[in-house]
Amino acid sequence: MSIRNLYRRFVPEGIRRSLDPFRGLSVPGVEGLNEKKVLILSPHPDDDVIGCGGTLQLYKSRGAEVTSVYLTDGRKGGRRITGDELVAVRREEARRAAGILGIDRLIFLDNRDGELEPSFKTVSEVSDILGEIRPEAVFLPFFIDNHADHIAASRIFLLASRWAPAVMCYSYGIWTPLPSFNLLVDITALSALKAKALSEHRSQLERLDLSGAASGLSRYYSLMSGGNGFAEVFLACSSVEYRRLGKIWDRTPPSFFKISL
């Protein structure tokens, strides 16, 4: 039984209503996915495709403008090549994959792979991007996704979004399947195009069967939710709610920020 179910089963209703940390996750209308300006925070150049590639195609079919921000350069993700050579290869792979998905704009921040942190510089860069684009929806790794760069990406957004208008947040899982989600997107009709986009990340497919892993997880989510195809899932909530959850989870903000999340 999950912690959430235990909480609901044994905590008295009156207390549960006032203390429930999940109270903001029942968001009416999020299944519409009708936002017209979409921003993806992708720790590495393939995470946007794996985490939400099918859903991005759905947005594009509805006329949305999509921007993907790659927070690190991906230099440590190679088998045959590494360093600056791999950085150039992965950037080109991201461009080709984005062309297949229809992503309108790519932004490369060039933090070193494996060393991403919520530094003043990177938080400021993401804050500036939020101010420039003014997205209505932001896709980002869930803050307990089990990779240091992914956790850092979420913390960067938590800090940068302090100065931005409220937006819808759609958290995805890469290294860790989401422990709980409140939005499932059927991508069955889009799964082949997602697989084609992911196939452009050849440097990564040499290391791991990412195509099989992404397809299998999407298949699992669909089957376990009563479907018979492929699905992507998200924890969807407002940025205000996401920041509240992040504050509950992470009580050690970077030392250069003297105020709490």
N, C-alpha and C positions, 0 to 999 in steps of 0.2 A: 504494500500500500504506500502511495507517495506521501511525502510530508504534507502536501496540500490537502490530500484526502483525510489524513489523520487530523489535521487542523480543523477541517470542517466537521469531522465526525465527533470529536471529543471536546472542543471548545464551545461553551454556551453561546447561543445565538446572539444574545445582546452584546457580549464581549467581542464575538467574532465580527460583528458589523463595525465596531469601532476600531478594532485592531487589525483586521484582515489586510495583509500586505498586498493581496492580489485584487483588491476591490476595484481597481481602475482598469482591469483587463477585459471586462465585458464592454467592448466598444461598439455601439450600434452603428451599422452602416459601413464598417470597414471593408466588407466584402465587395463594395462598389469599385474600389481601386480606380477612381476617376480623377486622381490628382493629375494636373497638367505639367508640373515641373517636378522631376524626380532626380534625386541625387543618391549615388551609391558610394559608400565608403568601403573600399576594397583594400585590405591590408597588403595583398599580393596581386600580381597581374592576372590571376585566374579565378580569384575568389568571387568576383561578381558573377561570372558564368555559373560556377558551381552552386552558389547560394541562392541566386534569384534570376538566372538566365531565362527561364521560361516566363516568369512573371513580367520581366522587362519587355519581352515580346508582346505580351498582352497590353501593357501600357502603350507601346508604340502603335499597336493596332487601333488604339483609342485616341491617337493624336498627341501623346505626351512628348515633352522634350526631356531627354535622359542624358545625364552627365555622370561619368564614372571617375572617381578620384582614387588613384593608386598611391597608397601611403608609403610603400617601400619599393625598392628597386628590384627585388627578387634575385639578388646576386648569389644567394646561397642555395638555390633550388635546382642545381644542375647535377648531371652525372658526368657528361663528357667535357663540358666547358663550365667555367666559373668566372667570378669577378666581373670586370667591365664588359667582357665579351658577352657574358650571359645577360647582363643588364640590357644590352642592345637587342639581343635575340628576344628577350621576354617583352620588351617594349613593342617590337614588331608583331609578336604573337598576339599581344593585347589589341593592337590596332586591327589585325585581321579578324579576330573574334568579335570585336565591337562592330565591325562592318557587317558581319553576318547577323548580329542581333539588332542592328540599327541604332546603336548608341550614338548620340549626336556629338558628344564632346568628351575628350579624355584629358585628364589633368594628372601629371606625374609629379609627385612631391619629392621623390628621390631620397627618402630616408633609407639608411642601410638596412637590408633584410636582416631580421633577427635582432635588431637593435632599436626598434620603434619604442618611443616613450612619449608621454604627454609633456614634452618640453614646451617652454614658452613660445619658441619659434613655430613648432608644428601646430600647437593649439591656436596661435594667432593666424597661421595660414588657413586652417580649416574655418576659423571664425570669419576670415575675409571672404572665403568661398561661399559660406552660408549667406553673408551679407550681399554678395554680388548676385548670386543665382536666386536667392530667396525661394528655396524649394518648398513644395507643399508636402512632399514625402521624402524621407531619408531611409535608405536601406543600410544596415550595418551589422557587424557580428554581435551576437549576444554577449553580454559582459562576462559570462563564465565559459565562453568557448575556449577549449583547452589548448591554446597556443598564445605565447607571450605577446606576439604582435597583434593578435586579434583582441586580446584583453586591452592592450594599449590603445587600439583603434577606438574601442568603445569609450574608454576613459577620455580620450581626446575629444570625442563628440560631447560627452557629458560636460566637459569644461567649456568647450567652444560654444555650445548652445546656450550658455548662460545669457549671452547678449543677442540672441537671435529670436525672432518671433516663433511661437509654438508651431510645430509641424507634426505630421504623423510619422511615427517611427515603426519600421518593420525590421525586427531582429531576425537574423538567420543563423543557422549553425553550420559549421564546416568540419572542424575537428571533433566537435561534440554535438551529436544530434540534440535538438532542442528538448529539454526535459518536460516542457509544457508549451503548448501553443494555442492560440485562439483564432487563427486564420489559416485555412487550407485553400490553396489555389490549384485547381485541376489544370495541369499542363500537358495532358495526354496528346492533344493535337499539336503541341509545340515541342514535344520532347525530341523529335528528330533534328530540328533546327538547333536546339540547345546542344545536342550531342555533336553536331557539326561544328558549332562554335568552340566547344571544348576541345575538339580534335586539333584545332589550330595551336593549342598549347603543347606542342610536340616535346619541348624540352622537359616538361613535367610528366608527360605520359611515358617517357623513357624510365622514369623513376618509380612511378606508382600507377596502378590501374585506376586512375581517377574517373575515367568514363564509366567503368563498371561500378565503382563505388557510388558515384552520383546517381546513376540510373537505378541501382539497387535500392538506395535510400528513398528515392522518389517513388519507386514502386511500392516499397514498404508503407510509406505514409498513405498512399492511396488505398491499398488493401486494408490497412488497419482502420481506415475511416469509412469503410463501406464501398469503396470504388473498385475499379478493375483496370486502372491505367497508371498514370504517373502524377505526382503532386509535389508541390513545394509548400512548406509550412513556415509560418512566422509568428512571433509574438508581436502583436500589433497594439500600439497604444500611442498616446500623445507624447511629445517630447517632455512635457511636464511630468507625466506619469513615469516615463522611462528614467528621468533624472531622480525621481523619488525612489524607484526600485534600485537604481545604482547607488544611491546614498545609503540605503539599507544594507546593501551587499558590501560596499567598499567604504570603509571609514578612514582610509589613510590617503588623502589626496596629496599630490606632490608638494614638496616643502615650499616651493616658490609661490604657491597660492595660500594666502593667509586666511582665507575664508573657506567654509565647507562647500561641498558640492550642492 
